[in-house]
Amino acid sequence: MHWVSILSTILLYCLSGARASPAKTIMYGKLPLVMTDSCMGVFGEVTWEYTSDALYASPVCTYEPALQSFLYCIYDTLHEKGHSNKTFEKALDAVKEDCSYYTDTLHNMTTSDFYDTLNNGTKYMVQYVEGSANLTYPVEMDAQARENFYHSYHGFYANYDIGHTYGGIICAYFVGVMIFAGILHYMNYTRFKTTLFKQKIVRYVRGYATLPTIGSKHASAISYLKIFTGFVPTRFEGIIILGYLVLHTVFLAYGYEYDPYNLIFDSRREQVARYVADRSGVLAFAHFPLIVLFAGRNNFLECISGVKYTSFIMFHKWLGRMMFLDAMIHGAAYTSYEVFYKYWEASKAELYWQFGVAALCLAGMMVFFSLAVFRKFFYETFLFLHIVLGALFFYTCWEHVVTLSGIEWVYAAIAIWIVDRLIRLVRLSYFGFPKASLQLVGDDIIRVTVEKPTRLWKAKPGQYVFVSFLHPLYFWQSHPFTVLDSITKDGEMVIILKEKKGVTRLVKKYLCRRGGNALMRLAIEGPYGSSSPVHNYDNILLLTGGTGLPGPIAHAIKLGKTSAAAGKQSVKLVIVVRGFDVLEAYKPELLCLTDLNVQVHIYNTMKVPLLDSSDSLSTSQKDEEGDGKGGFVETSLDKSSSPFEFDCAVFHHGRPDVEEVLRESTELSGSLAVVCCGPPVFVDKVRDQTAKAVLENSSKAIEYFEEYQSW
Ligand SMILES: Cc1cc2nc3c(=O)[nH]c(=O)nc-3n(C[C@H](O)[C@H](O)[C@H](O)COP(=O)(O)OP(=O)(O)OC[C@H]3O[C@@H](n4cnc5c(N)ncnc54)[C@H](O)[C@@H]3O)c2cc1C
């Protein structure tokens, strides 16, 4: 999808260049500004001995006694509020700015000119009497009237600022949560975490609140009529999302300063409509940076927190939904406001309005086409639409606010996006575009062997790369696959991929036409993701199956070569396979384990006598996706046999009893790290059983590392 992104960027750049330079967001609620506008408001109803032929005229800017009264209003109110002449002088800039719409005469006035005007005025100043007309002298307004206007304008303007502040707090919330997660993550490198995890309160929080799935669903999708599908957050993710939703709701509903006298707006209803419209609009824009950051592959928060990309995608989705909700509220509230004032027809013709409507429609389309059903069955189409609609959405939002305020949120998002794309390009170029050796193993597994660009390029166990197969028919697609260091040749890495229905199937067909072996040029971007820091635990239980084998096998090899070999750690690798083709694909790596201090248990779940090869393929795919029925079947075989000499492994029939496997590991002395990557149903089961083990084993530090990811 690189080309779609690049084209979208160029298109946006060209379109944006055609417009006026963007307006800088100002903090409207600042005192000098509010004071100036509220004093303008105070004199709005006063009639002066003044006429003007100008289409728009304001006596307070052009008629001397009115200007003197206006300046005195600002000066007096500021001093009543305990402010000095300095604040008054700042307000003079706002006076010039406001009056520049009506006259140029104030533009060249210096501060001392303004003081002269003010001092002249105070000599003749009289108290304003309600109902006076055709005034020819400066007047002093009643303090209460000034205060009422001040309150009214402050409520209106501060609402914009609060929106930006609240948006900033939402960003800070996620950054704060990630820093906290990072602290917990880096504790894995110390012994402190194992002590902490034994504390009763910590075990309870982890066992009940953060570790388990919600309703046994996380890696496996919920599904209704096979169309309404989606991923449920883990409880940890759920808590973070809930915190965000609460913040967002409070920020949308709280902190409005309504004016009981309706001095600016005609009624309370209009105030509510306008204030809610402004707040929701600003809040919607404040989502931009986080949404882009969380979808990016190079997210600094992922690096510092150790939180997986899949969690960030979960947050990205929720942020996107709430941004859309904000945009809908913004549109509905503004429409109601404009209809009330009968401005709607005129507003509809305004460019900013039309771009706003377009942005809302695009956001709706993005949310709709992001439904899990599209991602599952038409991932490439979803991605294409998401990028194109996203680029258009950016453009329309830009145009919507270019002369208003809030453009800085878009700047931030664009900057994040550009940095991500640049890093991606650097990563791609650094790896180069090597020719890889592809080998078909069994019916549906492909072993890819590829030379690393330099010895400096390293991927830790569980990390993944994005691979593009540089074939004219599908070179633009970029798919994540976990990498393994080659056992047989230094400087080489291995990717084992299983055929699905898209590009992997096309690659398989390509190989079939060439007798099962071929060379193909690849573009490789990575490595991405962090490796589970298991080395500080005394016992490591690695559970894996399906396409999830590379990470746990890489961990087993690494641990086996280091402290497990020295007898410091116990490492158990539990592999669940449906038939032995997959083992054949990992033959060198598994054979390497024979010499290492790693216990390997292999569970074969295949009903061999009942299936021909095509049945086997479809059933195994069903397993991968997790059909909600457990995903594993008992074998009818009396004896499983390995396809190659693999003496160090214990072979089992059927699926493993996860609870029992975990119990065996918890009985060993010392801390325990459980790592799991495999079919979704299996992963969810291991997560829940580990949470249970955490609650049941008071004297044991147990950590769970889920390496399965899906988005
Ligand atoms: C972090 C990670 C590591 C992975 N490691 C491996 C591995 O080592 N071996 C392996 O066989 N598979 C691995 N996968 C799965 C692999 O990425 C998909 O099987 C592959 O992208 C399917 O390509 P396809 O076009 O044939 O799929 P399709 O048949 O079009 O889709 C099959 C499924 O893959 C998902 N998918 C498709 N394209 C992408 C994409 N670009 N990004 C994310 N998901 C996608 C779809 O949602 C769909 O549910 C990994 C996935 C992730 C997220």
The ligand as a Gaussian input file, in Angstrom:
#p B3LYP/6-31G(d) Opt

LIG

0 1
 C        2.327000      -9.740000      14.139000
 C        1.908000     -10.837000      13.178000
 C        2.790000     -11.866000      12.917000
 C        2.405000     -12.860000      12.033000
 N        3.273000     -13.900000      11.796000
 C        2.921000     -14.862000      10.941000
 C        3.818000     -15.939000      10.645000
 O        4.923000     -16.023000      11.151000
 N        3.391000     -16.886000       9.776000
 C        2.154000     -16.822000       9.176000
 O        1.836000     -17.701000       8.392000
 N        1.302000     -15.831000       9.432000
 C        1.643000     -14.847000      10.298000
 N        0.780000     -13.820000      10.538000
 C       -0.495000     -13.781000       9.808000
 C       -0.243000     -13.221000       8.422000
 O        0.100000     -11.866000       8.484000
 C       -1.476000     -13.357000       7.556000
 O       -1.789000     -14.707000       7.515000
 C       -1.217000     -12.869000       6.166000
 O       -1.135000     -11.472000       6.155000
 C       -2.343000     -13.335000       5.288000
 O       -2.157000     -12.830000       3.996000
 P       -3.230000     -13.160000       2.870000
 O       -3.252000     -12.032000       1.883000
 O       -2.948000     -14.506000       2.285000
 O       -4.518000     -13.184000       3.769000
 P       -6.083000     -13.138000       3.507000
 O       -6.608000     -14.504000       3.180000
 O       -6.437000     -12.031000       2.600000
 O       -6.529000     -12.780000       4.975000
 C       -6.402000     -13.745000       6.011000
 C       -6.393000     -13.029000       7.349000
 O       -5.171000     -12.310000       7.491000
 C       -5.428000     -10.957000       7.869000
 N       -4.540000     -10.115000       7.084000
 C       -4.455000     -10.061000       5.752000
 N       -3.555000      -9.142000       5.371000
 C       -3.070000      -8.601000       6.519000
 C       -2.123000      -7.569000       6.815000
 N       -1.484000      -6.918000       5.868000
 N       -1.887000      -7.262000       8.117000
 C       -2.530000      -7.929000       9.092000
 N       -3.422000      -8.890000       8.886000
 C       -3.698000      -9.239000       7.611000
 C       -6.885000     -10.687000       7.511000
 O       -7.510000      -9.900000       8.499000
 C       -7.533000     -12.022000       7.460000
 O       -8.264000     -12.299000       8.604000
 C        1.137000     -12.830000      11.413000
 C        0.269000     -11.771000      11.676000
 C        0.637000     -10.791000      12.561000
 C       -0.325000      -9.676000      12.844000

